[in-house]
């Protein structure tokens, strides 16, 4: 059976307290990193950005349609201008001038129809741009909210990590004061069981939270003061003290 002075075994509780604090801080950091509010906001922002992409596509499509409509109007207007110049010049036969007049009437009707289409496209484009701007503003607002939450989370994580580093430094300093053999038993136990040492307090193991059986307690009472005993349930080192009436 491994042995260590009772006073040294008692100091293991200080080491365990620091190890438990590191575990607690690690869990706090994990919980802070998994921020439900940030996740929900990321989902909302993702949906808004998809809406913005659709709005951008709608605006781009309407702009292309308007450009085509304007080009159509410009083309017809160019033909009207040329025919009007020929008509105003009076050159050509009466039949040619009559045909030219008829073509101008047709072209003017065509231009009017195209201008109506152009106006309708412009109205749709204005509406699309308005929706685009509303969605863009919503995205900007969500990004601002997200940045604020991430700043708070990052500050919290930085604070936790700073405290964790300070505790880890104290832990390393304390661990260096132990006998290598005792520390090795503690470290092996902690690695295997998740906890290295705990009090045996009034017959209850604080490692497992369980009251020990009369038989287990009898075996522990038979052990020498410097014997290292273990919790039959959790497997951790049980630290005894006369004051705790183990």
TAGIZI-V583776 format. One record per residue. N is the residue number from 1. SS is DSSP state (H for helix, E for strand, - for the rest). PSI is psi in degrees with one decimal (NA if undefined). Layout:
BEGIN
N;SS;PSI
N;SS;PSI
END
This chain:
BEGIN
1;-;133.1
2;-;149.2
3;E;154.3
4;-;144.3
5;-;144.4
6;H;-36.3
7;H;-35.4
8;H;-39.6
9;H;-38.2
10;H;-36.9
11;H;-17.8
12;H;-27.6
13;H;-34.3
14;H;-40.2
15;H;-42.7
16;H;-36.8
17;H;-40.2
18;H;-40.4
19;H;-40.4
20;H;-36.6
21;H;-40.4
22;H;-43.1
23;H;-43.6
24;H;-43.4
25;H;-36.6
26;H;-42.2
27;H;-38.5
28;H;-41.0
29;H;-41.5
30;H;-40.8
31;H;-39.2
32;H;-36.8
33;H;-34.8
34;-;71.8
35;-;114.8
36;H;-36.3
37;H;-40.0
38;H;-42.1
39;H;-43.3
40;H;-39.3
41;H;-35.7
42;H;-38.4
43;H;-44.6
44;H;-41.5
45;H;-40.3
46;H;-42.8
47;H;-43.1
48;H;-37.7
49;H;-34.1
50;H;-39.6
51;H;-39.2
52;H;-39.8
53;H;-40.7
54;H;-40.3
55;H;-39.5
56;H;-42.2
57;H;-38.3
58;H;-43.5
59;H;-45.6
60;H;-40.9
61;H;-42.4
62;H;-35.8
63;H;-41.0
64;H;-40.3
65;H;-39.0
66;H;-40.9
67;H;-41.6
68;H;-40.6
69;H;-42.3
70;H;-39.4
71;H;-38.9
72;H;-44.7
73;H;-43.1
74;H;-39.6
75;H;-46.6
76;H;-40.1
77;H;-38.7
78;H;-42.1
79;H;-38.5
80;H;-45.5
81;H;-43.8
82;H;-43.9
83;H;-36.3
84;H;-37.3
85;H;-42.1
86;H;-41.4
87;H;-41.9
88;H;-28.6
89;H;-22.4
90;-;8.9
91;-;143.6
92;-;170.0
93;-;167.2
94;H;-37.7
95;H;-41.0
96;H;-41.1
97;H;-36.2
98;H;-42.7
99;H;-37.5
100;H;-40.7
101;H;-43.2
102;H;-40.4
103;H;-37.0
104;H;-39.9
105;H;-42.3
106;H;-42.5
107;H;-38.3
108;H;-38.0
109;H;-42.2
110;H;-42.8
111;H;-42.0
112;H;-43.0
113;H;-42.0
114;H;-36.8
115;H;-34.4
116;H;-43.0
117;H;-44.0
118;H;-42.6
119;H;-41.4
120;H;-40.8
121;H;-41.0
122;H;-40.7
123;H;-41.3
124;H;-37.8
125;H;-41.6
126;H;-44.7
127;H;-41.7
128;H;-40.8
129;H;-36.2
130;H;-46.2
131;H;-40.1
132;H;-44.8
133;H;-38.8
134;H;-43.8
135;H;-38.6
136;H;-42.8
137;H;-39.4
138;H;-41.0
139;H;-43.3
140;H;-40.8
141;H;-42.0
142;H;-40.4
143;H;-38.1
144;H;-44.2
145;H;-43.7
146;H;-43.0
147;H;-38.9
148;H;-45.4
149;H;-40.6
150;H;-34.6
151;H;-44.8
152;H;-44.5
153;H;-45.1
154;H;-36.8
155;H;-40.2
156;H;-44.1
157;H;-40.8
158;H;-40.4
159;H;-42.9
160;H;-44.6
161;H;-35.9
162;H;-43.7
163;H;-40.1
164;H;-42.2
165;H;-39.0
166;H;-42.7
167;H;-42.2
168;H;-36.8
169;H;-43.0
170;H;-38.4
171;H;-45.3
172;H;-40.1
173;H;-43.1
174;H;-42.7
175;H;-33.5
176;-;-15.7
177;-;-5.6
178;-;153.1
179;-;139.5
180;H;-37.4
181;H;-46.2
182;H;-42.1
183;H;-37.3
184;H;-42.2
185;H;-44.3
186;H;-48.3
187;H;-41.2
188;H;-42.7
189;H;-44.2
190;H;-39.4
191;H;-38.1
192;H;-35.5
193;H;-13.3
194;-;-14.6
195;-;137.9
196;-;-42.4
197;E;150.2
198;E;160.4
199;E;148.8
200;E;106.2
201;E;111.2
202;-;45.1
203;-;4.2
204;E;131.5
205;E;121.5
206;-;-4.5
207;-;-38.4
208;-;-19.3
209;-;11.8
210;E;146.3
211;E;129.7
212;-;150.8
213;-;156.8
214;H;-37.5
215;H;-44.3
216;H;-40.4
217;H;-37.3
218;H;-41.3
219;H;-39.7
220;H;-37.6
221;H;-27.7
222;H;-21.5
223;-;146.7
224;-;160.4
225;-;-33.3
226;-;3.8
227;E;141.6
228;-;117.1
229;E;158.6
230;E;150.4
231;-;126.9
232;-;-17.4
233;-;-53.3
234;-;-21.1
235;-;-0.6
236;-;165.8
237;E;129.8
238;E;119.7
239;E;120.9
240;-;156.7
241;-;140.5
242;H;-33.7
243;H;-22.7
244;H;-3.2
245;-;55.5
246;-;NA
END
